[in-house]
Amino acid sequence: AAERLEFENAARLRNRIRALASVRAAQGINPSTFDEADVFALHQEGSQSCVQVFFFRAGQNWGNRAYFPRHNAEETAPDILSAFIAQFYEDREPPKLILASAEPTDSELLEQALSLRLERNVEIRAPQRGEKKDILDAALLNAREALGRRMAESGSVAKLLDGVAETFGLSERPERIEVYDNSHIQGTNALGAMIV
């Protein structure tokens, strides 16, 4: 729809896809083998990646969120997860169990640091089978879909900016666009706004 320049329809469809992904993430994933855990699933495509984080408390799924960390294309999944998890818990209290799609680099050191902050044991695991692996697989699917949506959205924006460059005879696509609006009500209540 975006390629056909039907932006309102594209936005409506995008919102439906997000709502379905949210419902899908929240349904049917209440674990029986643990009460409290955060699940980190990383999907990479070149220099872009998505870390999908699921939050489980009191044996229930308390939601999920997608993050898109910046990194070099050469960085491995264990390195990205290690840096991401360390930053993620800078201002949050970690749960007793952290599940990851790949074992983070220096996971023992990370466990010790988080355990000291929490003053109880924090365990980081990359499960290979069972319910924990199934939950990680669901998070990985969400990460892959979220990254795909993000890449598709950025691709359609790039096409639009190429069209702007062509229309205005620019040598390359614009990196910044500013829109100004000056309004008033019969000469009073003047207001100026800039959109970037």
N, C-alpha and C positions, 0 to 999 in steps of 0.2 A: 504494500500500500504506500509506503514511503517513497519507493522508487517511482510510483505512478503519481507522486506529489499529492496523495490523498492523506494529508497529515493528521487531520482529525480522526479519520478511520484508523490510521496507524497507531495513534496514541490510545484509542479505545481498545484496539487489539492487544497492544503492549500491556495495558493495565489488566486486561483479562488474563493474559499469560502469567503476569506476576501474581495475580490473585490465585490462579490455579496452582502455581508452584508453591505458594504459601500454604494453601489447604493441603496439598500433597505432602508437604514437609511435616505438617502438624499431625497428620492422621496415622494411626496404626503403628507408631513408634514409641511405645512405652515399655522400657526394658524390664526384664524380670531378674537379670543377673547382677544389677547394681542399682543403687538409689540416686547417686550423685556423680555426675561426670560432665565434662565438656568434650565435644568431639570436633576434631580439626581435620578436614578433608581438603587436600590440595589437588587441583587440576591445572596443568601447565600446557600452554601452546606457545612455543617459542619464548619470547621475552615477556609474555603476558601470563598471568595466573590468577586463579580465584581460590581463596580459602573460605570454605563454607564451615561455619561454626554452629553446632547444635548445642543447646543448653538443656541438661537434664537435672532436675531437682525433685526430691521426694518421689522418685520413681516415675516421673512424668516429663514429657517433652515440654519445655518452657519456651520453645521457639528456636529460630535460627536466624543467622545473618550472614550475608556474603561480603567478603572483603577482597580488595584487589591490590595487593602489595606490589610495589615497584622493585624490580631487581634486574640483574643482568641475565642475558639468555643462557650464559654458561652455568649459572647457579643451579645446584641440584635441589631436589625436593627436601632432603633432610636439612640442608642449609637454610632454605627458605622457611621451613617450619620451625626450626630452632630460633631464628631471629624473630619470626612472627609471634611465637608463643611467649618469648621473653618480653617483647614489647606489649603484648596483649595483657599480661598480668602486672604491668608496672603500676596500674592504679585500680586493679581488681583483685578480689580474693579468689585464689584458685580453689577448685573442688579437690576432693581426695583422689579422684581418678581423671586422667587426661588420656583420651584415645586419639591417636594420630594415624593418618593414612600411610605414613612412612616414619620410621623411628628418627626423631630429630638428632642432628649432630650434637654431640656432647649432652645426650639426654640425662645421663647420671648427674652431671654438674647442674643441669637445669632442675632436675628433681630436688637436689640438695638445696639450691637457692630458694625454690618455691616452698619447700618444707620448712626452712628456717623462717620465712615470712609468715607462714600459716601456723607455725609451732605444732605441727603434726605431719605425718607422712603424706607426701603427694607422690603418686605413681604415674609415670608416663608409659603407655603401652601402644604397640602397633599390632593389634590382633590379626591372626591369620585364619581363624575359623570361628564358627559359633555365632551367637546373637550379636556380640560386639562387632564382629566383622560385617554382619548383615547391616547393622546401623551405620557403620563406616561406608559401606557400599551405597546406601541411600544418600548419605551426605556427599559422597563423590559424584553421584549422578546430579545432585543439585548444583554442585560446584561446576561441573561440565556445562550444564544448561545455563547457569548464570553467566559464565564466561562467554558462551556462544551468543547469548542475547546482547551482552555488552559489546562484543566485537561486531555484531550485526548492526547495532545502533550507531557505533562509531563509523562503520563503513558507509552507512546511508548519509551521515552528517558530512563525511569526506566528499561524497558525490555532490551534495548540495553546495559545499564550499567551492568545489571545482567549477560548478555552474555559475556561481557568483563571480569567480575569477574570469571566466570566459565572457560573461555578460558585460563586465566593466573593463575588459581588456587588461586585466592584471597579469603580471608575469608569473605569479604563483598564487596558490589559494591563500586567502587572508587568515591570519592567526588571531586577529582581534577585530571585532565589529562593535561599533558604538552606535547607539540610537538615542537621540535626544528628543524630549517632548516638553514643550512649554505650554502650560494651560492657564486659563483664568476664567472667572465667572463675571462676565460683563465688566471687565477691567479691574476686578478686585480678586482677592485670594489667589494671587499669582503663585504658580508652582512649577518648578523645573525638575525634570528627572532625566537620569542617564541610565540606560540599560547596556550592559557589556556582555 
